[in-house]
Amino acid sequence: MSGLSIPHVASGKVRDIYELDDKHLLFVTSDRMSAFDVVMDEPIPDKGRVLTAITSFWVERLTGVAPNHLVSLDVPAGVTASGGDADLEGRVMVVRRAEMLPIECIVRGYLSGSAWAEYQRTQTMHGAPLPAGLRQSERLREPVFTPSTKADSGHDENITFDAAVALVGAGLANEARRISLAAYQLGAELAAQRGIIVADTKFELGVIDGELSICDEVLTPDSSRFWPVDSWEPGTVPPSFDKQPLRDWLEDIGWGKTPPPPALPPEVVEATRSRYVDAYESLTGLRFADWPGVGSASSGSGSAGTVDQ
């Protein structure tokens, strides 16, 4: 999708941000796919709609935990895309502007990823000691708030809670921890009922009208590690509902993980799309085909709804 008829503010690996007015922004979630911090040349069809749909699902269920920035899922009147308006359907969020915290609010319920790598070196997780003898993918005694920095380039850096306090102050750090843990716990419990483990997840929090609020994507395959319950076993790496087919293929061909990326074969693109769609349908119990903008059956189906604040 090309540019919109409103001012462009910023673009990340996946999202493009536009200005609506002095209090609102428009988030457009693209189908761009990154792996190992490199954006692939080929998009994953409907990936942006999956991320928007999953975020919408969770936002409605987390209203009792904290405020959020989502106002509407409708394409605003007068906003057009030079590449065609239909491609906006189902992938936009009108959001309130927020003063974002300069930390990633990560919650870990299981020992995996960078936390597992650190534990192998030092028996710590984000600088905090853990019991000896833990295995990869093992469930922690209780979920842990493990913040990181937000890197302008390269990788984020895992930090201690005290370091987060130094960055944002004790009040905001403690509130960020409370919100993140409560949101993770609710999400993990609901996902478990549908046979999915939320091993860890990352929240973006910002201050809106003096209140710390949940912003950006929420409990999606891009921000979380989802595992099937029946495939989890400590000491192994369970399959995940995300870009794993793409990662596996890139590893198999021996790509050096630096630009330019290799051309993705159609079967890898389709397998990755299927994994994202499976994540949405498994988590929500809803049909992705019914989401606005997906396929000819739902294209032009109109409003995606408004979230009550």
C-alpha positions in Angstrom: 0.0 0.0 0.0 1.3 3.5 -0.9 1.0 6.7 1.1 -2.1 8.2 2.5 -3.8 11.6 2.0 -2.8 12.7 5.5 0.6 13.6 7.0 3.0 10.7 7.6 4.6 10.7 11.0 6.8 7.6 11.2 7.2 4.0 10.0 8.5 1.0 11.7 9.2 -2.5 10.5 5.5 -3.2 10.3 3.4 -0.1 11.1 3.0 3.2 9.4 1.8 6.1 11.5 -0.1 9.1 10.2 -1.5 12.3 11.9 -5.2 12.8 12.0 -5.3 15.8 14.4 -3.5 17.1 17.5 -5.0 14.3 19.7 -5.3 11.3 17.3 -3.1 9.2 15.1 -3.9 6.6 12.5 -1.9 3.3 12.7 -1.8 1.3 9.5 -0.5 -2.2 10.0 1.2 -3.4 6.8 1.9 -6.9 5.6 5.7 -6.4 5.9 7.5 -9.2 7.5 10.8 -9.0 9.4 13.1 -11.8 10.5 16.3 -11.5 12.4 15.8 -7.7 12.3 15.7 -7.6 8.5 12.5 -6.8 6.5 11.8 -9.3 3.8 11.1 -8.1 0.2 7.9 -10.2 0.0 4.9 -9.3 2.2 2.8 -11.9 4.0 -0.8 -11.4 2.7 -3.2 -10.3 5.4 -0.6 -10.3 8.1 -1.5 -6.7 9.0 -5.2 -7.6 9.3 -4.3 -10.5 11.6 -2.3 -8.3 13.9 -5.1 -5.7 14.0 -7.8 -8.3 14.6 -5.9 -9.9 17.4 -5.2 -6.6 19.0 -8.9 -5.6 18.8 -9.9 -8.9 20.4 -7.5 -8.4 23.4 -8.2 -4.7 23.9 -11.9 -5.4 24.5 -10.9 -8.0 27.2 -8.3 -5.8 29.0 -10.4 -2.7 29.6 -10.6 -3.7 33.3 -6.8 -3.8 33.6 -5.9 -0.4 32.2 -7.1 2.3 29.7 -6.0 1.9 26.1 -5.4 4.2 23.1 -7.7 2.5 20.7 -10.7 4.7 19.5 -11.9 3.1 16.3 -11.2 0.4 13.7 -12.9 2.3 10.9 -11.1 4.1 8.1 -11.6 7.8 8.9 -13.7 9.8 6.5 -11.6 11.6 3.9 -8.6 9.3 4.3 -7.5 7.7 1.0 -4.6 5.6 -0.1 -2.8 6.2 -3.4 -2.6 2.4 -3.8 -6.4 1.9 -3.4 -8.7 2.5 -0.4 -9.8 -1.2 -0.1 -6.4 -2.2 1.2 -7.0 -0.1 4.3 -10.0 -2.2 5.4 -9.3 -4.2 8.5 -5.8 -3.0 9.1 -6.2 0.5 10.6 -6.6 1.8 14.1 -7.5 5.3 15.1 -5.7 5.9 18.4 -5.2 8.6 21.0 -1.8 10.2 21.1 0.3 9.0 24.1 3.6 9.9 25.7 5.2 6.5 25.3 7.5 5.0 28.0 11.1 4.5 26.8 11.0 0.9 27.8 9.5 -2.4 26.5 7.2 -3.9 29.1 7.9 -7.6 28.8 6.3 -10.4 30.9 7.8 -13.9 30.9 5.9 -16.9 32.2 8.4 -19.4 30.7 12.2 -19.5 30.3 12.8 -19.0 26.6 14.5 -16.7 24.1 17.0 -14.2 25.3 16.1 -15.0 29.0 17.1 -18.6 28.4 20.4 -17.5 26.8 21.2 -15.3 29.8 20.2 -18.0 32.3 22.7 -20.4 30.6 25.5 -17.9 31.1 24.8 -16.5 34.6 21.7 -18.3 36.1 19.9 -14.9 36.1 17.0 -13.4 34.1 17.3 -9.7 33.5 19.9 -9.6 36.2 17.8 -11.3 38.8 18.9 -14.8 40.2 16.9 -17.8 39.3 17.0 -21.3 40.8 19.6 -23.8 39.5 18.6 -26.6 37.2 15.9 -24.9 35.1 15.4 -26.2 31.6 14.7 -24.4 28.4 11.0 -23.5 28.0 10.4 -24.4 31.7 7.5 -22.6 33.4 8.5 -20.1 35.9 7.1 -20.2 39.5 5.2 -17.0 38.6 5.2 -14.5 35.7 8.0 -12.0 35.9 8.1 -8.4 34.6 11.3 -8.1 32.6 11.8 -4.8 30.9 14.1 -3.8 28.1 15.3 -0.7 26.5 13.9 0.5 23.2 16.8 0.6 20.7 16.7 3.1 17.8 18.7 0.5 15.8 19.8 -3.0 16.4 18.5 -5.1 19.3 16.8 -3.9 22.5 18.8 -4.5 25.7 17.4 -6.5 28.6 17.5 -4.4 31.8 16.8 -4.9 35.5 13.7 -3.4 37.2 15.9 -0.9 39.0 17.3 0.3 35.6 13.7 0.8 34.5 13.0 2.9 37.6 16.0 5.0 36.7 14.6 5.6 33.2 11.0 6.3 34.0 10.7 6.9 37.8 9.5 4.6 40.5 5.8 5.5 40.1 5.6 4.7 36.4 7.8 1.7 36.7 5.6 0.1 39.4 2.4 0.9 37.5 3.9 -0.5 34.3 4.8 -3.7 36.1 1.3 -4.0 37.6 -0.5 -3.4 34.3 1.8 -5.7 32.4 1.5 -8.6 34.8 -2.3 -8.2 35.1 -2.7 -8.1 31.3 -0.4 -11.1 30.8 -2.2 -13.1 33.5 -5.6 -12.5 31.9 -4.4 -13.2 28.5 -2.5 -16.4 29.5 -5.6 -17.7 31.3 -7.9 -17.1 28.3 -5.4 -18.6 25.8 -4.9 -21.6 28.0 -8.6 -22.4 27.7 -8.1 -22.6 24.0 -5.0 -24.8 24.2 -2.4 -22.1 23.8 0.5 -21.2 26.1 1.6 -17.5 26.2 5.2 -18.1 27.0 6.0 -14.4 27.0 4.8 -11.1 25.6 5.7 -7.5 25.2 3.5 -4.5 25.9 3.9 -0.9 24.9 2.6 1.6 27.5 2.1 5.3 27.3 0.6 8.1 29.3 -2.8 9.5 28.0 -4.5 12.2 30.0 -2.4 11.4 33.0 -3.1 7.7 33.0 -0.7 4.9 32.0 -2.4 3.1 29.1 -1.9 0.1 26.9 -0.9 1.1 23.4 0.1 -0.4 20.0 -0.3 -4.1 19.3 -1.5 -6.4 22.2 -0.8 -10.1 22.6 -0.1 -10.8 18.9 2.2 -13.4 17.3 4.6 -10.5 16.6 4.8 -9.4 20.2 4.4 -12.7 22.0 5.6 -16.3 22.0 2.6 -18.7 21.6 2.9 -22.4 22.0 0.4 -25.2 21.6 -0.3 -26.7 25.1 -0.1 -30.3 23.8 3.4 -29.7 22.3 5.0 -28.1 25.3 7.7 -30.0 27.2 10.5 -28.5 29.4 13.8 -29.0 27.8 12.5 -28.6 24.2 11.5 -25.7 22.0 7.8 -26.0 21.1 6.5 -24.9 17.7 5.1 -21.4 17.8 2.2 -19.6 16.2 4.2 -17.0 14.4 6.9 -16.5 11.8 8.6 -19.9 12.6 8.2 -21.4 9.1 10.0 -18.3 7.7 12.8 -18.5 10.4 13.2 -22.2 9.8 13.6 -21.7 6.0 16.1 -18.9 6.4 18.1 -21.0 8.8 18.0 -24.0 6.5 19.3 -22.1 3.5 22.2 -20.7 5.6 21.3 -17.0 5.1 23.8 -14.7 6.9 21.0 -12.7 8.5 22.1 -9.4 7.0 20.6 -7.5 4.1 19.7 -8.1 1.4 17.2 -10.8 2.3 16.7 -13.8 0.0 13.6 -14.1 -2.2 10.9 -16.1 -0.3 9.4 -19.0 -2.2 5.5 -19.0 -2.5 5.2 -22.0 -0.2 7.1 -20.2 2.6 4.9 -17.1 2.2 1.7 -19.2 2.4 2.9 -21.3 5.3 3.7 -18.1 7.3 0.3 -16.6 6.4 -1.4 -19.8 7.6 0.4 -19.7 10.9 -0.7 -16.2 11.6 -4.3 -16.9 10.6 -4.3 -20.0 12.8 -3.1 -17.9 15.7 -6.1 -15.6 15.3 -8.7 -18.3 14.9 -7.3 -20.4 17.7 -7.2 -17.6 20.2 -10.5 -16.0 19.4 -12.7 -18.8 18.1 -13.6 -16.5 15.2 -13.3 -17.0 11.5 -10.6 -14.8 10.0 -12.5 -14.8 6.7 -15.2 -12.6 8.4 -12.7 -9.9 9.3 -13.1 -6.7 7.1 -11.0 -6.7 4.0 -10.2 -10.4 3.9 -11.1 -11.9 0.6 -14.0 -11.1 -1.7 -16.6 -12.3 0.7 -15.8 -9.6 3.3 -14.3 -6.9 1.1 -16.4 -3.8 1.4 -18.2 -5.1 4.4 -18.1 -1.8 6.1 -17.4 -0.9 9.7 -15.1 -3.0 11.9 -16.5 -1.4 15.0 -15.6 1.0 17.7 -14.1 0.2 21.0 -15.8 1.6 24.1 -13.5 3.6 26.3 
